[in-house]
Amino acid sequence: MSKSVLPFRQIHLDFHTSEQIVGVGAAFDPEAFADTLVRAHVDSVTCFARCHHGWLYYDSKLTPERRHPHLSTDLLRRQIEVCHDHGIRVPIYITVQWDHYSADQHPEWLARDEEGRPFGTPTFEAGFYRRLCVGSPYRDFLEAHTREVLELLPVDGLFFDIVHPLPCACRHCRQAMDERGMNPARLADRHTYGRLLIDAFKREMTALVRGLSPDCAVFYNAGHIGPRDRASARAYTHWELESLPSGGWGYLHFPIAQRYARTLGLECLGMTGKFHTSWGDFHSFKNQAALEYECFRMLALGAKCSVGDQLPPSGALDEPVYELIGAVYGGVAQKEAWCRGARPLNDIAVLSPEEFAEPDAARLPQPAMGAERMLDEGGHQFDIVDSQADFGAYQLLVLPDTIPVDAALARKLGAYLAGGGALIATFESGLAPGKEGFALPQLGVELAGEGPRDARGELVRGRHFPNGDYTEYLRPGAAVGSGLPPTEHAMYMRGLEVRADADAEVLAVTVASHFDRSYRHFSSHRQSPASGQVRGPAIVRRDRAIYFAHPIFSQYAQNAPRWCKQLFLNAVAMLLPEPLLRHNGPSTLFATVNEQAAERRLVVHLLHYIPERRGADFDVIEEVIPLHNLEVSVRAERPVLRVATAPEGVELPFRAEKGRVRFTLPRLNGHQIVALELEVSTY
Ligand SMILES: [Zn+2]
């Protein structure tokens, strides 16, 4: 089987198994194992060489003392052999930074913080989460172990887990930093070195792997893919996006990470789990509608699918889990002909705030979450990009809330605008890195003041105050306020104080409250009402650029005022009057447009599943709520010959006018692909 194209229906089969459990692998029946996978339509299963407990699940000659003490068979080899007999690929899992056995046996290999303590699980807590340092002699063991796996077993791929940069202050890292003229006592230097070390580790490990296997897949997992992974992208053969919506990632993580990852030129695999909560949640089941949504959304966004499970210690797969997975993977198998080689089509690119965030910032910045939601809810087609991307591939660029613009980025954005591109920037986006003023004169605004500070002297702009202490109001003009009452709308997070240039058009103004809320003056339960006094411009347009003074994306991520979204979508409509896709469905509809050039068709994915916060911990989906008579229009540059549902092949009547194809889907029951067959190009 080809190793260069990822299979669509994968399982990540965790197997972290304590040495205090006996009979490990005792119930492994190779034919039953493969048969269960085949019946569940699985075409790839990632199995374990070495787990977070540090145990091996194959007959090691190099380190027999690390073989699980109660492993009753040469499990990994037998898993691989029987899967290969059935045409199933088996990438091999190797833990990197979490290894309980090594942490206990070799404390000198542990990464250390500035107090000399290991990172991770404290002494009297359960868990194998102490981090090993790949700058220590642990690296020698890890390389020898990887070499043994490659020499001993047939290897389709390697999945190295827990490969994170760490601000390590261990003896080895301190010495290496001294040698490079860095200061190990400075946290910022340790973060910088930690990134250099982990990127070098990945490159060197891939070189080692390539010396023994010219074509096996290689992936390093850190639970996220973002702009910081670009530097080491050549060490990877593909991206796997670990993103269990109920396991701490939430439903917004996957689309944000995938819209970025797919711009880096490697194939992508989404990874969720069959668990109700997260990894290691035995005897629990994700609702089938949720698993459908998660897998079908991966297809819609151009990724293949992986579902995480954990093999019970006995080595026998849980049949009911594979009935659940099979029910969804059967659907994936039918749909994948419309996903193979598909390229996402996009009008818009959102510049990722992650590129500019602090090294220890949250995985998902608020402005990215707000932008993802607003654009999804508006039915827009977009990538998330970094400053290295080809901006010219998009009609509209969005700089959400916190994008600093240095001289190089200012030149690139200036050229993009001069070439006919359009730009929306909000809040502090567009300010020079020192925030002393705007680096983009094309926005048509200049900084008028830093705004108020709180009682402790901290700037209040852009911050969330639960009682709305520094709320001000936005009064929109008719165009940008379409669909909203022509009156004041609360802007809970304080905006930037700006002046509009004489040649810029003010689309909305900021109206001050009577006074900010503090112990000195307050009125009623929250912010004081609008005073009627205009404080300055709130939304400004200059040619093909629109600037919002308020952090509307962070605000939407905080508490989702519909007017923030409406104002933004109205601004998008001004700059992008003919978007790739329009629909008349509810804001809960998720829609994407892909192109399969070889098949000469556009592939529209429509999904309707509504995550609901039923318990305090995370969102769940229990049922599908069908939509009826969904009207969709798609911008098509070439004539369309036929519109039909896929895989069903039911033809839908359509109309073509003004460069758009319009059709009505009578019923959307969860996920539907609609294929638009294009006329063969004459040139
Ligand atoms: Zn270290």
Residues whose N, C-alpha, C, O or C-beta is under 5 A from the ligand:
A	BS01	ZN	A111 C133 G135 C168 C170 C173
